[in-house]
Amino acid sequence: MRAVIGGTWYATVLTLGISLADTGHTIEASPPAAPVKAPINVIFDTDIWSDIDDMLALAMLHALQDRHELNLVAVTISTDDKWCASYVDLIDTFYGHPQIPIGIVHNGMGIEAFRKKFRSRNGRSRAIPRSSRNEKKPTARRFIPTA
């Protein structure tokens, strides 16, 4: 039984091949590859200290560099704080790119100056609306299914 099925399959492929050869048609396995674009150069400027968005953006840049879609040329830090450059270096090293240069603004806005500029007189942030911070939030257990 196997020989008949195998023979039938082989004969069908052989017939198809002969038919295509007679007509001059060819079968392409895949379309021609698109031309490869050169990666763009990126200098990432960040304040890196105040929230997580800058670190996530830096992580995305490293992923795009690994995919050869961009070339992360340097990271510049606009916050004058001793820990910011160390943190960027840690992230660069984690993603396998410790050679990326890091520059920091000296005598620029430090963390305390930033806090003074963006805090109201009562010490609370101006950026977060009062209503969203003061709402009573449900317990996290409410979202966990029980067995």
MARVEX-38927 format. One record per atom (N, C-alpha, C): residue number from 0; residue in three letters; atom name; x, y, z. Coordinates in Angstrom, 1 decimal. Last residue first. Example, Ala and Ser with C-alpha at 12.3 -4.5 7.8 and 13.67 -1.06 7.14 Angstrom:
BEGIN
(r 1, SER, N, (12.8, -2.2, 7.1))
(r 1, SER, CA, (13.7, -1.1, 7.1))
(r 1, SER, C, (12.9, 0.0, 7.9))
(r 0, ALA, N, (13.2, -5.7, 7.8))
(r 0, ALA, CA, (12.3, -4.5, 7.8))
(r 0, ALA, C, (13.2, -3.3, 7.8))
END
This chain:
BEGIN
(r 146, ALA, N, (-10.5, 29.6, 44.0))
(r 146, ALA, CA, (-10.8, 28.3, 43.5))
(r 146, ALA, C, (-12.0, 27.7, 44.3))
(r 145, THR, N, (-10.8, 33.0, 42.9))
(r 145, THR, CA, (-10.6, 32.0, 43.9))
(r 145, THR, C, (-11.1, 30.7, 43.5))
(r 144, PRO, N, (-8.9, 35.4, 41.0))
(r 144, PRO, CA, (-10.0, 34.4, 41.1))
(r 144, PRO, C, (-9.7, 33.4, 42.2))
(r 143, ILE, N, (-8.2, 38.7, 41.9))
(r 143, ILE, CA, (-7.7, 37.3, 41.9))
(r 143, ILE, C, (-8.8, 36.3, 42.0))
(r 142, PHE, N, (-9.4, 41.1, 42.3))
(r 142, PHE, CA, (-9.1, 40.8, 41.0))
(r 142, PHE, C, (-8.5, 39.3, 40.8))
(r 141, ARG, N, (-9.6, 41.4, 45.1))
(r 141, ARG, CA, (-10.8, 41.4, 44.3))
(r 141, ARG, C, (-10.6, 40.9, 42.9))
(r 140, ARG, N, (-7.1, 41.7, 46.1))
(r 140, ARG, CA, (-7.7, 40.4, 46.1))
(r 140, ARG, C, (-8.9, 40.3, 45.3))
(r 139, ALA, N, (-6.6, 44.4, 46.1))
(r 139, ALA, CA, (-6.1, 43.6, 44.9))
(r 139, ALA, C, (-6.7, 42.2, 44.9))
(r 138, THR, N, (-9.4, 46.5, 46.9))
(r 138, THR, CA, (-8.3, 45.6, 47.3))
(r 138, THR, C, (-7.9, 44.7, 46.1))
(r 137, PRO, N, (-9.9, 49.6, 45.2))
(r 137, PRO, CA, (-10.4, 48.3, 45.7))
(r 137, PRO, C, (-9.1, 47.5, 46.1))
(r 136, LYS, N, (-9.2, 52.9, 46.4))
(r 136, LYS, CA, (-9.0, 51.8, 45.5))
(r 136, LYS, C, (-9.4, 50.5, 46.1))
(r 135, LYS, N, (-10.7, 56.0, 46.7))
(r 135, LYS, CA, (-10.4, 54.7, 47.4))
(r 135, LYS, C, (-10.3, 53.6, 46.4))
(r 134, GLU, N, (-8.9, 58.8, 45.4))
(r 134, GLU, CA, (-10.0, 57.8, 45.3))
(r 134, GLU, C, (-9.6, 56.6, 46.1))
(r 133, ASN, N, (-6.8, 60.5, 45.4))
(r 133, ASN, CA, (-7.6, 60.4, 46.6))
(r 133, ASN, C, (-8.7, 59.4, 46.6))
(r 132, ARG, N, (-5.6, 60.6, 42.9))
(r 132, ARG, CA, (-4.8, 60.2, 44.0))
(r 132, ARG, C, (-5.7, 59.9, 45.3))
(r 131, SER, N, (-7.6, 61.7, 41.3))
(r 131, SER, CA, (-7.2, 60.3, 41.0))
(r 131, SER, C, (-6.3, 59.8, 42.2))
(r 130, SER, N, (-8.0, 64.3, 42.3))
(r 130, SER, CA, (-9.1, 63.3, 42.4))
(r 130, SER, C, (-8.6, 61.9, 42.2))
(r 129, ARG, N, (-5.6, 65.7, 41.8))
(r 129, ARG, CA, (-5.9, 65.3, 43.2))
(r 129, ARG, C, (-7.0, 64.2, 43.2))
(r 128, PRO, N, (-3.5, 64.8, 39.1))
(r 128, PRO, CA, (-4.8, 65.4, 39.6))
(r 128, PRO, C, (-5.1, 64.8, 41.0))
(r 127, ILE, N, (-0.1, 65.2, 39.0))
(r 127, ILE, CA, (-1.1, 64.2, 39.2))
(r 127, ILE, C, (-2.4, 64.9, 39.8))
(r 126, ALA, N, (1.5, 67.5, 38.8))
(r 126, ALA, CA, (1.3, 66.7, 37.6))
(r 126, ALA, C, (0.1, 65.7, 37.8))
(r 125, ARG, N, (2.2, 68.7, 41.1))
(r 125, ARG, CA, (1.2, 69.4, 40.3))
(r 125, ARG, C, (0.8, 68.5, 39.1))
(r 124, SER, N, (2.7, 67.0, 44.2))
(r 124, SER, CA, (2.9, 67.1, 42.8))
(r 124, SER, C, (1.8, 67.8, 42.0))
(r 123, ARG, N, (2.9, 68.8, 47.3))
(r 123, ARG, CA, (2.3, 67.7, 46.5))
(r 123, ARG, C, (2.6, 68.0, 45.0))
(r 122, GLY, N, (3.6, 71.0, 48.8))
(r 122, GLY, CA, (4.6, 69.8, 48.6))
(r 122, GLY, C, (4.1, 68.7, 47.8))
(r 121, ASN, N, (2.1, 73.2, 48.8))
(r 121, ASN, CA, (1.8, 72.2, 49.9))
(r 121, ASN, C, (2.7, 71.0, 49.7))
(r 120, ARG, N, (2.9, 74.6, 46.5))
(r 120, ARG, CA, (3.3, 75.1, 47.8))
(r 120, ARG, C, (3.1, 74.1, 49.0))
(r 119, SER, N, (3.8, 72.0, 44.2))
(r 119, SER, CA, (3.0, 73.1, 44.6))
(r 119, SER, C, (3.5, 73.6, 46.0))
(r 118, ARG, N, (6.6, 71.1, 42.1))
(r 118, ARG, CA, (5.8, 70.9, 43.3))
(r 118, ARG, C, (5.0, 72.2, 43.7))
(r 117, PHE, N, (8.5, 71.7, 40.2))
(r 117, PHE, CA, (7.3, 71.0, 39.8))
(r 117, PHE, C, (6.4, 70.6, 41.0))
(r 116, LYS, N, (10.7, 73.0, 41.4))
(r 116, LYS, CA, (10.0, 73.6, 40.2))
(r 116, LYS, C, (8.6, 73.0, 40.0))
(r 115, LYS, N, (11.5, 71.3, 43.4))
(r 115, LYS, CA, (11.0, 72.6, 43.8))
(r 115, LYS, C, (10.2, 73.2, 42.6))
(r 114, ARG, N, (12.3, 69.1, 41.9))
(r 114, ARG, CA, (11.2, 68.9, 42.9))
(r 114, ARG, C, (10.6, 70.3, 43.2))
(r 113, PHE, N, (14.5, 70.2, 40.5))
(r 113, PHE, CA, (13.3, 69.7, 39.8))
(r 113, PHE, C, (12.1, 69.6, 40.7))
(r 112, ALA, N, (16.2, 70.7, 42.6))
(r 112, ALA, CA, (15.7, 71.9, 41.8))
(r 112, ALA, C, (14.4, 71.4, 41.0))
(r 111, GLU, N, (16.7, 68.1, 43.4))
(r 111, GLU, CA, (16.0, 69.0, 44.3))
(r 111, GLU, C, (15.5, 70.2, 43.6))
(r 110, ILE, N, (18.0, 67.0, 41.1))
(r 110, ILE, CA, (16.7, 66.5, 41.6))
(r 110, ILE, C, (16.0, 67.4, 42.5))
(r 109, GLY, N, (19.3, 69.7, 39.0))
(r 109, GLY, CA, (19.4, 68.5, 39.9))
(r 109, GLY, C, (18.0, 68.1, 40.3))
(r 108, MET, N, (19.9, 71.1, 36.0))
(r 108, MET, CA, (18.9, 70.9, 37.0))
(r 108, MET, C, (19.1, 69.6, 37.7))
(r 107, GLY, N, (23.5, 71.5, 35.8))
(r 107, GLY, CA, (22.1, 71.6, 35.3))
(r 107, GLY, C, (21.1, 71.4, 36.4))
(r 106, ASN, N, (26.1, 70.9, 36.3))
(r 106, ASN, CA, (25.6, 72.2, 36.8))
(r 106, ASN, C, (24.2, 72.5, 36.2))
(r 105, HIS, N, (26.4, 68.9, 33.4))
(r 105, HIS, CA, (26.9, 69.3, 34.7))
(r 105, HIS, C, (26.4, 70.7, 35.0))
(r 104, VAL, N, (24.8, 66.3, 31.9))
(r 104, VAL, CA, (24.8, 67.8, 32.0))
(r 104, VAL, C, (25.3, 68.1, 33.4))
(r 103, ILE, N, (26.6, 63.5, 30.6))
(r 103, ILE, CA, (25.7, 64.1, 31.6))
(r 103, ILE, C, (25.8, 65.6, 31.7))
(r 102, GLY, N, (26.8, 60.8, 28.4))
(r 102, GLY, CA, (27.2, 62.1, 28.7))
(r 102, GLY, C, (26.1, 62.7, 29.7))
(r 101, ILE, N, (28.1, 57.7, 27.4))
(r 101, ILE, CA, (27.1, 58.4, 28.2))
(r 101, ILE, C, (27.6, 59.7, 28.6))
(r 100, PRO, N, (28.6, 55.5, 24.6))
(r 100, PRO, CA, (29.0, 56.6, 25.5))
(r 100, PRO, C, (27.8, 57.2, 26.2))
(r 99, ILE, N, (28.4, 52.0, 24.7))
(r 99, ILE, CA, (27.7, 53.2, 24.3))
(r 99, ILE, C, (28.1, 54.3, 25.2))
(r 98, GLN, N, (29.6, 49.6, 25.5))
(r 98, GLN, CA, (30.4, 50.5, 24.8))
(r 98, GLN, C, (29.8, 51.9, 24.5))
(r 97, PRO, N, (27.8, 47.8, 26.5))
(r 97, PRO, CA, (28.5, 48.7, 27.5))
(r 97, PRO, C, (29.3, 49.7, 26.8))
(r 96, HIS, N, (25.4, 46.2, 25.6))
(r 96, HIS, CA, (26.0, 47.3, 24.8))
(r 96, HIS, C, (26.8, 48.3, 25.8))
(r 95, GLY, N, (23.8, 44.3, 26.8))
(r 95, GLY, CA, (25.0, 43.9, 26.0))
(r 95, GLY, C, (25.6, 44.9, 25.2))
(r 94, TYR, N, (21.9, 45.0, 28.6))
(r 94, TYR, CA, (21.5, 44.7, 27.2))
(r 94, TYR, C, (22.6, 44.4, 26.3))
(r 93, PHE, N, (23.5, 45.6, 30.8))
(r 93, PHE, CA, (22.5, 44.5, 30.8))
(r 93, PHE, C, (22.1, 44.1, 29.4))
(r 92, THR, N, (24.8, 47.9, 29.9))
(r 92, THR, CA, (25.6, 46.7, 30.1))
(r 92, THR, C, (24.6, 45.4, 30.1))
(r 91, ASP, N, (22.7, 49.7, 29.8))
(r 91, ASP, CA, (23.5, 49.5, 28.6))
(r 91, ASP, C, (24.2, 48.1, 28.7))
(r 90, ILE, N, (22.0, 49.7, 32.6))
(r 90, ILE, CA, (21.0, 49.2, 31.6))
(r 90, ILE, C, (21.8, 48.9, 30.3))
(r 89, LEU, N, (24.4, 50.7, 33.7))
(r 89, LEU, CA, (23.9, 49.4, 34.2))
(r 89, LEU, C, (22.9, 48.8, 33.1))
(r 88, ASP, N, (24.5, 53.2, 32.5))
(r 88, ASP, CA, (25.5, 52.3, 32.3))
(r 88, ASP, C, (25.1, 50.8, 32.6))
(r 87, VAL, N, (22.2, 54.3, 33.8))
(r 87, VAL, CA, (22.2, 54.2, 32.3))
(r 87, VAL, C, (23.3, 53.1, 31.9))
(r 86, TYR, N, (23.2, 54.4, 36.4))
(r 86, TYR, CA, (22.0, 53.6, 36.1))
(r 86, TYR, C, (21.9, 53.3, 34.6))
(r 85, SER, N, (25.3, 56.1, 36.2))
(r 85, SER, CA, (25.6, 54.7, 36.7))
(r 85, SER, C, (24.4, 53.8, 36.3))
(r 84, ALA, N, (24.0, 58.5, 35.6))
(r 84, ALA, CA, (24.9, 57.8, 34.6))
(r 84, ALA, C, (25.2, 56.4, 35.0))
(r 83, CYS, N, (22.5, 58.9, 38.0))
(r 83, CYS, CA, (21.9, 58.7, 36.7))
(r 83, CYS, C, (22.8, 58.0, 35.7))
(r 82, TRP, N, (23.8, 59.4, 40.4))
(r 82, TRP, CA, (23.4, 58.1, 40.1))
(r 82, TRP, C, (22.8, 57.8, 38.7))
(r 81, LYS, N, (24.4, 62.2, 40.5))
(r 81, LYS, CA, (25.5, 61.2, 40.5))
(r 81, LYS, C, (25.1, 59.8, 40.1))
(r 80, ASP, N, (22.7, 64.4, 38.4))
(r 80, ASP, CA, (22.7, 63.6, 39.6))
(r 80, ASP, C, (23.7, 62.5, 39.5))
(r 79, ASP, N, (21.3, 66.5, 36.6))
(r 79, ASP, CA, (22.6, 66.5, 37.2))
(r 79, ASP, C, (22.5, 65.7, 38.5))
(r 78, THR, N, (19.7, 65.4, 33.7))
(r 78, THR, CA, (19.5, 65.6, 35.2))
(r 78, THR, C, (20.9, 65.5, 35.8))
(r 77, SER, N, (20.0, 64.7, 31.1))
(r 77, SER, CA, (19.8, 66.1, 31.4))
(r 77, SER, C, (19.6, 66.4, 32.9))
(r 76, ILE, N, (22.2, 62.6, 29.5))
(r 76, ILE, CA, (21.4, 62.7, 30.7))
(r 76, ILE, C, (21.3, 64.2, 31.0))
(r 75, THR, N, (22.5, 60.8, 26.5))
(r 75, THR, CA, (22.8, 62.0, 27.2))
(r 75, THR, C, (21.8, 62.2, 28.3))
(r 74, VAL, N, (24.0, 58.1, 24.9))
(r 74, VAL, CA, (22.9, 58.5, 25.8))
(r 74, VAL, C, (23.3, 59.8, 26.5))
(r 73, ALA, N, (24.7, 57.3, 21.4))
(r 73, ALA, CA, (25.1, 57.8, 22.8))
(r 73, ALA, C, (23.8, 58.1, 23.6))
(r 72, VAL, N, (23.9, 55.7, 19.3))
(r 72, VAL, CA, (25.2, 56.4, 19.2))
(r 72, VAL, C, (25.7, 56.8, 20.6))
(r 71, LEU, N, (22.4, 53.0, 18.4))
(r 71, LEU, CA, (22.4, 53.9, 19.5))
(r 71, LEU, C, (23.8, 54.5, 19.7))
(r 70, ASN, N, (21.1, 52.5, 15.4))
(r 70, ASN, CA, (22.4, 52.5, 16.0))
(r 70, ASN, C, (22.4, 53.5, 17.1))
(r 69, LEU, N, (18.3, 50.4, 14.3))
(r 69, LEU, CA, (19.0, 51.7, 14.7))
(r 69, LEU, C, (20.3, 51.4, 15.3))
(r 68, GLU, N, (17.9, 47.9, 13.5))
(r 68, GLU, CA, (17.0, 48.9, 12.9))
(r 68, GLU, C, (17.5, 50.3, 13.3))
(r 67, HIS, N, (19.1, 45.6, 14.4))
(r 67, HIS, CA, (19.8, 46.4, 13.4))
(r 67, HIS, C, (18.8, 47.4, 12.7))
(r 66, ARG, N, (18.1, 44.4, 16.6))
(r 66, ARG, CA, (17.4, 44.0, 15.4))
(r 66, ARG, C, (18.0, 44.8, 14.2))
(r 65, ASP, N, (19.5, 45.7, 18.6))
(r 65, ASP, CA, (19.8, 44.3, 18.4))
(r 65, ASP, C, (19.2, 43.8, 17.1))
(r 64, GLN, N, (18.2, 48.2, 18.4))
(r 64, GLN, CA, (19.6, 48.1, 18.0))
(r 64, GLN, C, (20.0, 46.6, 17.7))
(r 63, LEU, N, (15.8, 47.5, 19.5))
(r 63, LEU, CA, (15.8, 47.9, 18.1))
(r 63, LEU, C, (17.3, 47.9, 17.5))
(r 62, ALA, N, (16.6, 47.0, 22.1))
(r 62, ALA, CA, (16.0, 45.9, 21.3))
(r 62, ALA, C, (16.1, 46.3, 19.8))
(r 61, HIS, N, (17.5, 49.6, 22.8))
(r 61, HIS, CA, (18.5, 48.4, 22.8))
(r 61, HIS, C, (17.9, 47.3, 22.0))
(r 60, LEU, N, (15.1, 50.9, 22.7))
(r 60, LEU, CA, (16.2, 51.3, 21.8))
(r 60, LEU, C, (17.2, 50.2, 21.7))
(r 59, MET, N, (13.7, 49.7, 24.8))
(r 59, MET, CA, (13.2, 49.5, 23.5))
(r 59, MET, C, (14.3, 49.9, 22.4))
(r 58, ALA, N, (15.3, 50.6, 27.0))
(r 58, ALA, CA, (15.2, 49.2, 26.7))
(r 58, ALA, C, (14.7, 48.9, 25.3))
(r 57, LEU, N, (14.7, 53.3, 26.8))
(r 57, LEU, CA, (16.1, 52.9, 26.6))
(r 57, LEU, C, (16.1, 51.4, 26.3))
(r 56, ALA, N, (12.0, 53.2, 27.5))
(r 56, ALA, CA, (12.4, 53.7, 26.2))
(r 56, ALA, C, (13.8, 53.3, 25.8))
(r 55, LEU, N, (12.3, 52.3, 30.1))
(r 55, LEU, CA, (11.6, 51.5, 29.1))
(r 55, LEU, C, (11.9, 51.9, 27.7))
(r 54, MET, N, (13.6, 54.5, 31.2))
(r 54, MET, CA, (14.3, 53.2, 31.2))
(r 54, MET, C, (13.6, 52.3, 30.2))
(r 53, ASP, N, (11.6, 56.5, 30.9))
(r 53, ASP, CA, (12.9, 56.6, 30.2))
(r 53, ASP, C, (13.6, 55.3, 30.2))
(r 52, ASP, N, (9.5, 55.6, 32.5))
(r 52, ASP, CA, (9.3, 55.7, 31.1))
(r 52, ASP, C, (10.6, 55.8, 30.3))
(r 51, ILE, N, (9.7, 55.6, 35.3))
(r 51, ILE, CA, (10.1, 54.4, 34.6))
(r 51, ILE, C, (10.1, 54.6, 33.1))
(r 50, ASP, N, (11.0, 58.7, 36.8))
(r 50, ASP, CA, (10.0, 57.6, 36.6))
(r 50, ASP, C, (10.5, 56.6, 35.6))
(r 49, SER, N, (13.3, 60.2, 37.3))
(r 49, SER, CA, (12.0, 60.5, 37.9))
(r 49, SER, C, (10.9, 59.5, 37.8))
(r 48, TRP, N, (15.7, 59.7, 35.9))
(r 48, TRP, CA, (15.6, 59.5, 37.4))
(r 48, TRP, C, (14.2, 59.5, 37.9))
(r 47, ILE, N, (16.1, 60.3, 33.1))
(r 47, ILE, CA, (16.2, 59.0, 33.6))
(r 47, ILE, C, (15.9, 58.7, 35.1))
(r 46, ASP, N, (16.1, 62.3, 31.3))
(r 46, ASP, CA, (16.3, 62.7, 32.6))
(r 46, ASP, C, (16.4, 61.5, 33.5))
(r 45, THR, N, (17.7, 61.9, 28.0))
(r 45, THR, CA, (16.8, 61.5, 29.1))
(r 45, THR, C, (17.1, 62.2, 30.4))
(r 44, ASP, N, (18.3, 61.3, 24.7))
(r 44, ASP, CA, (18.4, 62.3, 25.7))
(r 44, ASP, C, (17.4, 62.0, 26.8))
(r 43, PHE, N, (20.0, 59.3, 22.5))
(r 43, PHE, CA, (18.9, 59.3, 23.4))
(r 43, PHE, C, (19.1, 60.3, 24.5))
(r 42, ILE, N, (20.7, 59.4, 19.2))
(r 42, ILE, CA, (21.2, 59.9, 20.5))
(r 42, ILE, C, (20.0, 60.1, 21.4))
(r 41, VAL, N, (20.9, 57.2, 16.5))
(r 41, VAL, CA, (20.0, 57.8, 17.6))
(r 41, VAL, C, (20.9, 58.2, 18.7))
(r 40, ASN, N, (20.9, 56.5, 13.1))
(r 40, ASN, CA, (21.7, 56.8, 14.3))
(r 40, ASN, C, (20.8, 57.6, 15.2))
(r 39, ILE, N, (19.3, 53.7, 11.4))
(r 39, ILE, CA, (19.4, 55.2, 11.7))
(r 39, ILE, C, (20.2, 55.4, 13.0))
(r 38, PRO, N, (20.7, 51.2, 9.4))
(r 38, PRO, CA, (20.1, 51.6, 10.6))
(r 38, PRO, C, (20.3, 53.1, 10.8))
(r 37, ALA, N, (19.8, 50.9, 5.9))
(r 37, ALA, CA, (20.8, 51.1, 6.9))
(r 37, ALA, C, (20.2, 51.6, 8.2))
(r 36, LYS, N, (17.6, 48.4, 4.6))
(r 36, LYS, CA, (17.9, 49.8, 5.0))
(r 36, LYS, C, (19.0, 49.9, 6.0))
(r 35, VAL, N, (17.9, 46.1, 2.1))
(r 35, VAL, CA, (18.1, 46.3, 3.5))
(r 35, VAL, C, (18.4, 47.8, 3.7))
(r 34, PRO, N, (15.3, 45.5, -0.3))
(r 34, PRO, CA, (16.6, 46.0, 0.0))
(r 34, PRO, C, (16.7, 46.4, 1.5))
(r 33, ALA, N, (13.5, 42.4, 0.1))
(r 33, ALA, CA, (13.5, 43.9, 0.0))
(r 33, ALA, C, (14.9, 44.4, 0.3))
(r 32, ALA, N, (13.9, 39.4, -1.8))
(r 32, ALA, CA, (14.1, 40.2, -0.6))
(r 32, ALA, C, (14.1, 41.7, -0.9))
(r 31, PRO, N, (11.4, 38.1, -4.0))
(r 31, PRO, CA, (12.7, 38.6, -3.8))
(r 31, PRO, C, (12.8, 39.5, -2.5))
(r 30, PRO, N, (9.3, 35.5, -2.5))
(r 30, PRO, CA, (9.5, 36.7, -3.3))
(r 30, PRO, C, (10.9, 37.3, -3.0))
(r 29, SER, N, (10.2, 32.0, -2.6))
(r 29, SER, CA, (9.8, 33.2, -1.9))
(r 29, SER, C, (10.0, 34.4, -2.8))
(r 28, ALA, N, (10.4, 30.0, -4.6))
(r 28, ALA, CA, (10.1, 29.6, -3.2))
(r 28, ALA, C, (9.6, 30.8, -2.4))
(r 27, GLU, N, (8.9, 30.1, -7.7))
(r 27, GLU, CA, (9.8, 30.7, -6.8))
(r 27, GLU, C, (9.4, 30.4, -5.4))
(r 26, ILE, N, (8.7, 28.1, -10.5))
(r 26, ILE, CA, (8.1, 28.3, -9.2))
(r 26, ILE, C, (9.2, 28.9, -8.3))
(r 25, THR, N, (8.3, 29.0, -14.0))
(r 25, THR, CA, (9.1, 28.5, -12.9))
(r 25, THR, C, (8.4, 28.8, -11.6))
(r 24, HIS, N, (7.4, 28.1, -17.4))
(r 24, HIS, CA, (7.1, 28.7, -16.1))
(r 24, HIS, C, (8.0, 28.2, -15.0))
(r 23, GLY, N, (7.7, 26.7, -19.7))
(r 23, GLY, CA, (8.6, 27.8, -19.5))
(r 23, GLY, C, (8.4, 28.5, -18.1))
(r 22, THR, N, (6.2, 24.5, -20.4))
(r 22, THR, CA, (5.6, 25.9, -20.6))
(r 22, THR, C, (6.5, 27.0, -20.3))
(r 21, ASP, N, (7.8, 22.4, -19.7))
(r 21, ASP, CA, (7.3, 22.5, -21.1))
(r 21, ASP, C, (6.8, 23.9, -21.4))
(r 20, ALA, N, (8.1, 22.7, -17.0))
(r 20, ALA, CA, (9.3, 22.8, -17.8))
(r 20, ALA, C, (8.8, 23.0, -19.3))
(r 19, LEU, N, (5.5, 22.2, -16.1))
(r 19, LEU, CA, (6.1, 23.5, -15.9))
(r 19, LEU, C, (7.3, 23.7, -16.8))
(r 18, SER, N, (5.4, 19.4, -16.8))
(r 18, SER, CA, (4.4, 20.4, -17.3))
(r 18, SER, C, (5.0, 21.8, -17.2))
(r 17, ILE, N, (7.4, 18.3, -15.2))
(r 17, ILE, CA, (7.5, 18.3, -16.6))
(r 17, ILE, C, (6.6, 19.3, -17.3))
(r 16, GLY, N, (6.3, 18.9, -12.6))
(r 16, GLY, CA, (7.6, 19.4, -13.0))
(r 16, GLY, C, (7.8, 19.4, -14.5))
(r 15, LEU, N, (4.0, 17.3, -12.7))
(r 15, LEU, CA, (3.9, 18.8, -12.5))
(r 15, LEU, C, (5.2, 19.4, -13.0))
(r 14, THR, N, (5.1, 14.8, -13.0))
(r 14, THR, CA, (4.3, 15.3, -14.0))
(r 14, THR, C, (4.2, 16.8, -14.0))
(r 13, LEU, N, (6.5, 14.6, -10.5))
(r 13, LEU, CA, (7.2, 14.5, -11.8))
(r 13, LEU, C, (6.4, 15.1, -12.9))
(r 12, VAL, N, (4.3, 14.7, -8.8))
(r 12, VAL, CA, (5.3, 15.8, -8.7))
(r 12, VAL, C, (6.1, 15.8, -10.0))
(r 11, THR, N, (2.9, 12.4, -9.5))
(r 11, THR, CA, (2.3, 13.7, -9.6))
(r 11, THR, C, (3.3, 14.8, -9.6))
(r 10, ALA, N, (4.8, 10.4, -9.0))
(r 10, ALA, CA, (4.4, 10.6, -10.4))
(r 10, ALA, C, (3.7, 11.9, -10.5))
(r 9, TYR, N, (5.0, 10.6, -6.2))
(r 9, TYR, CA, (6.2, 10.9, -7.0))
(r 9, TYR, C, (5.8, 11.1, -8.5))
(r 8, TRP, N, (2.4, 9.8, -5.5))
(r 8, TRP, CA, (2.9, 11.1, -5.2))
(r 8, TRP, C, (4.1, 11.5, -6.1))
(r 7, THR, N, (2.4, 7.2, -6.5))
(r 7, THR, CA, (1.4, 8.2, -7.0))
(r 7, THR, C, (1.9, 9.6, -6.7))
(r 6, GLY, N, (4.4, 6.0, -4.9))
(r 6, GLY, CA, (4.5, 6.1, -6.4))
(r 6, GLY, C, (3.6, 7.1, -7.0))
(r 5, GLY, N, (3.2, 6.2, -2.4))
(r 5, GLY, CA, (4.5, 6.9, -2.7))
(r 5, GLY, C, (4.7, 7.1, -4.2))
(r 4, ILE, N, (1.0, 4.6, -2.8))
(r 4, ILE, CA, (0.8, 6.0, -2.4))
(r 4, ILE, C, (2.1, 6.8, -2.8))
(r 3, VAL, N, (2.3, 2.2, -3.4))
(r 3, VAL, CA, (1.4, 2.8, -4.4))
(r 3, VAL, C, (1.2, 4.3, -4.1))
(r 2, ALA, N, (3.8, 1.7, -1.2))
(r 2, ALA, CA, (4.5, 1.9, -2.5))
(r 2, ALA, C, (3.6, 2.5, -3.5))
(r 1, ARG, N, (1.9, 1.3, 0.8))
(r 1, ARG, CA, (2.8, 2.4, 0.8))
(r 1, ARG, C, (3.5, 2.7, -0.5))
(r 0, MET, N, (0.8, -1.2, 0.0))
(r 0, MET, CA, (0.0, 0.0, 0.0))
(r 0, MET, C, (0.9, 1.3, 0.0))
END
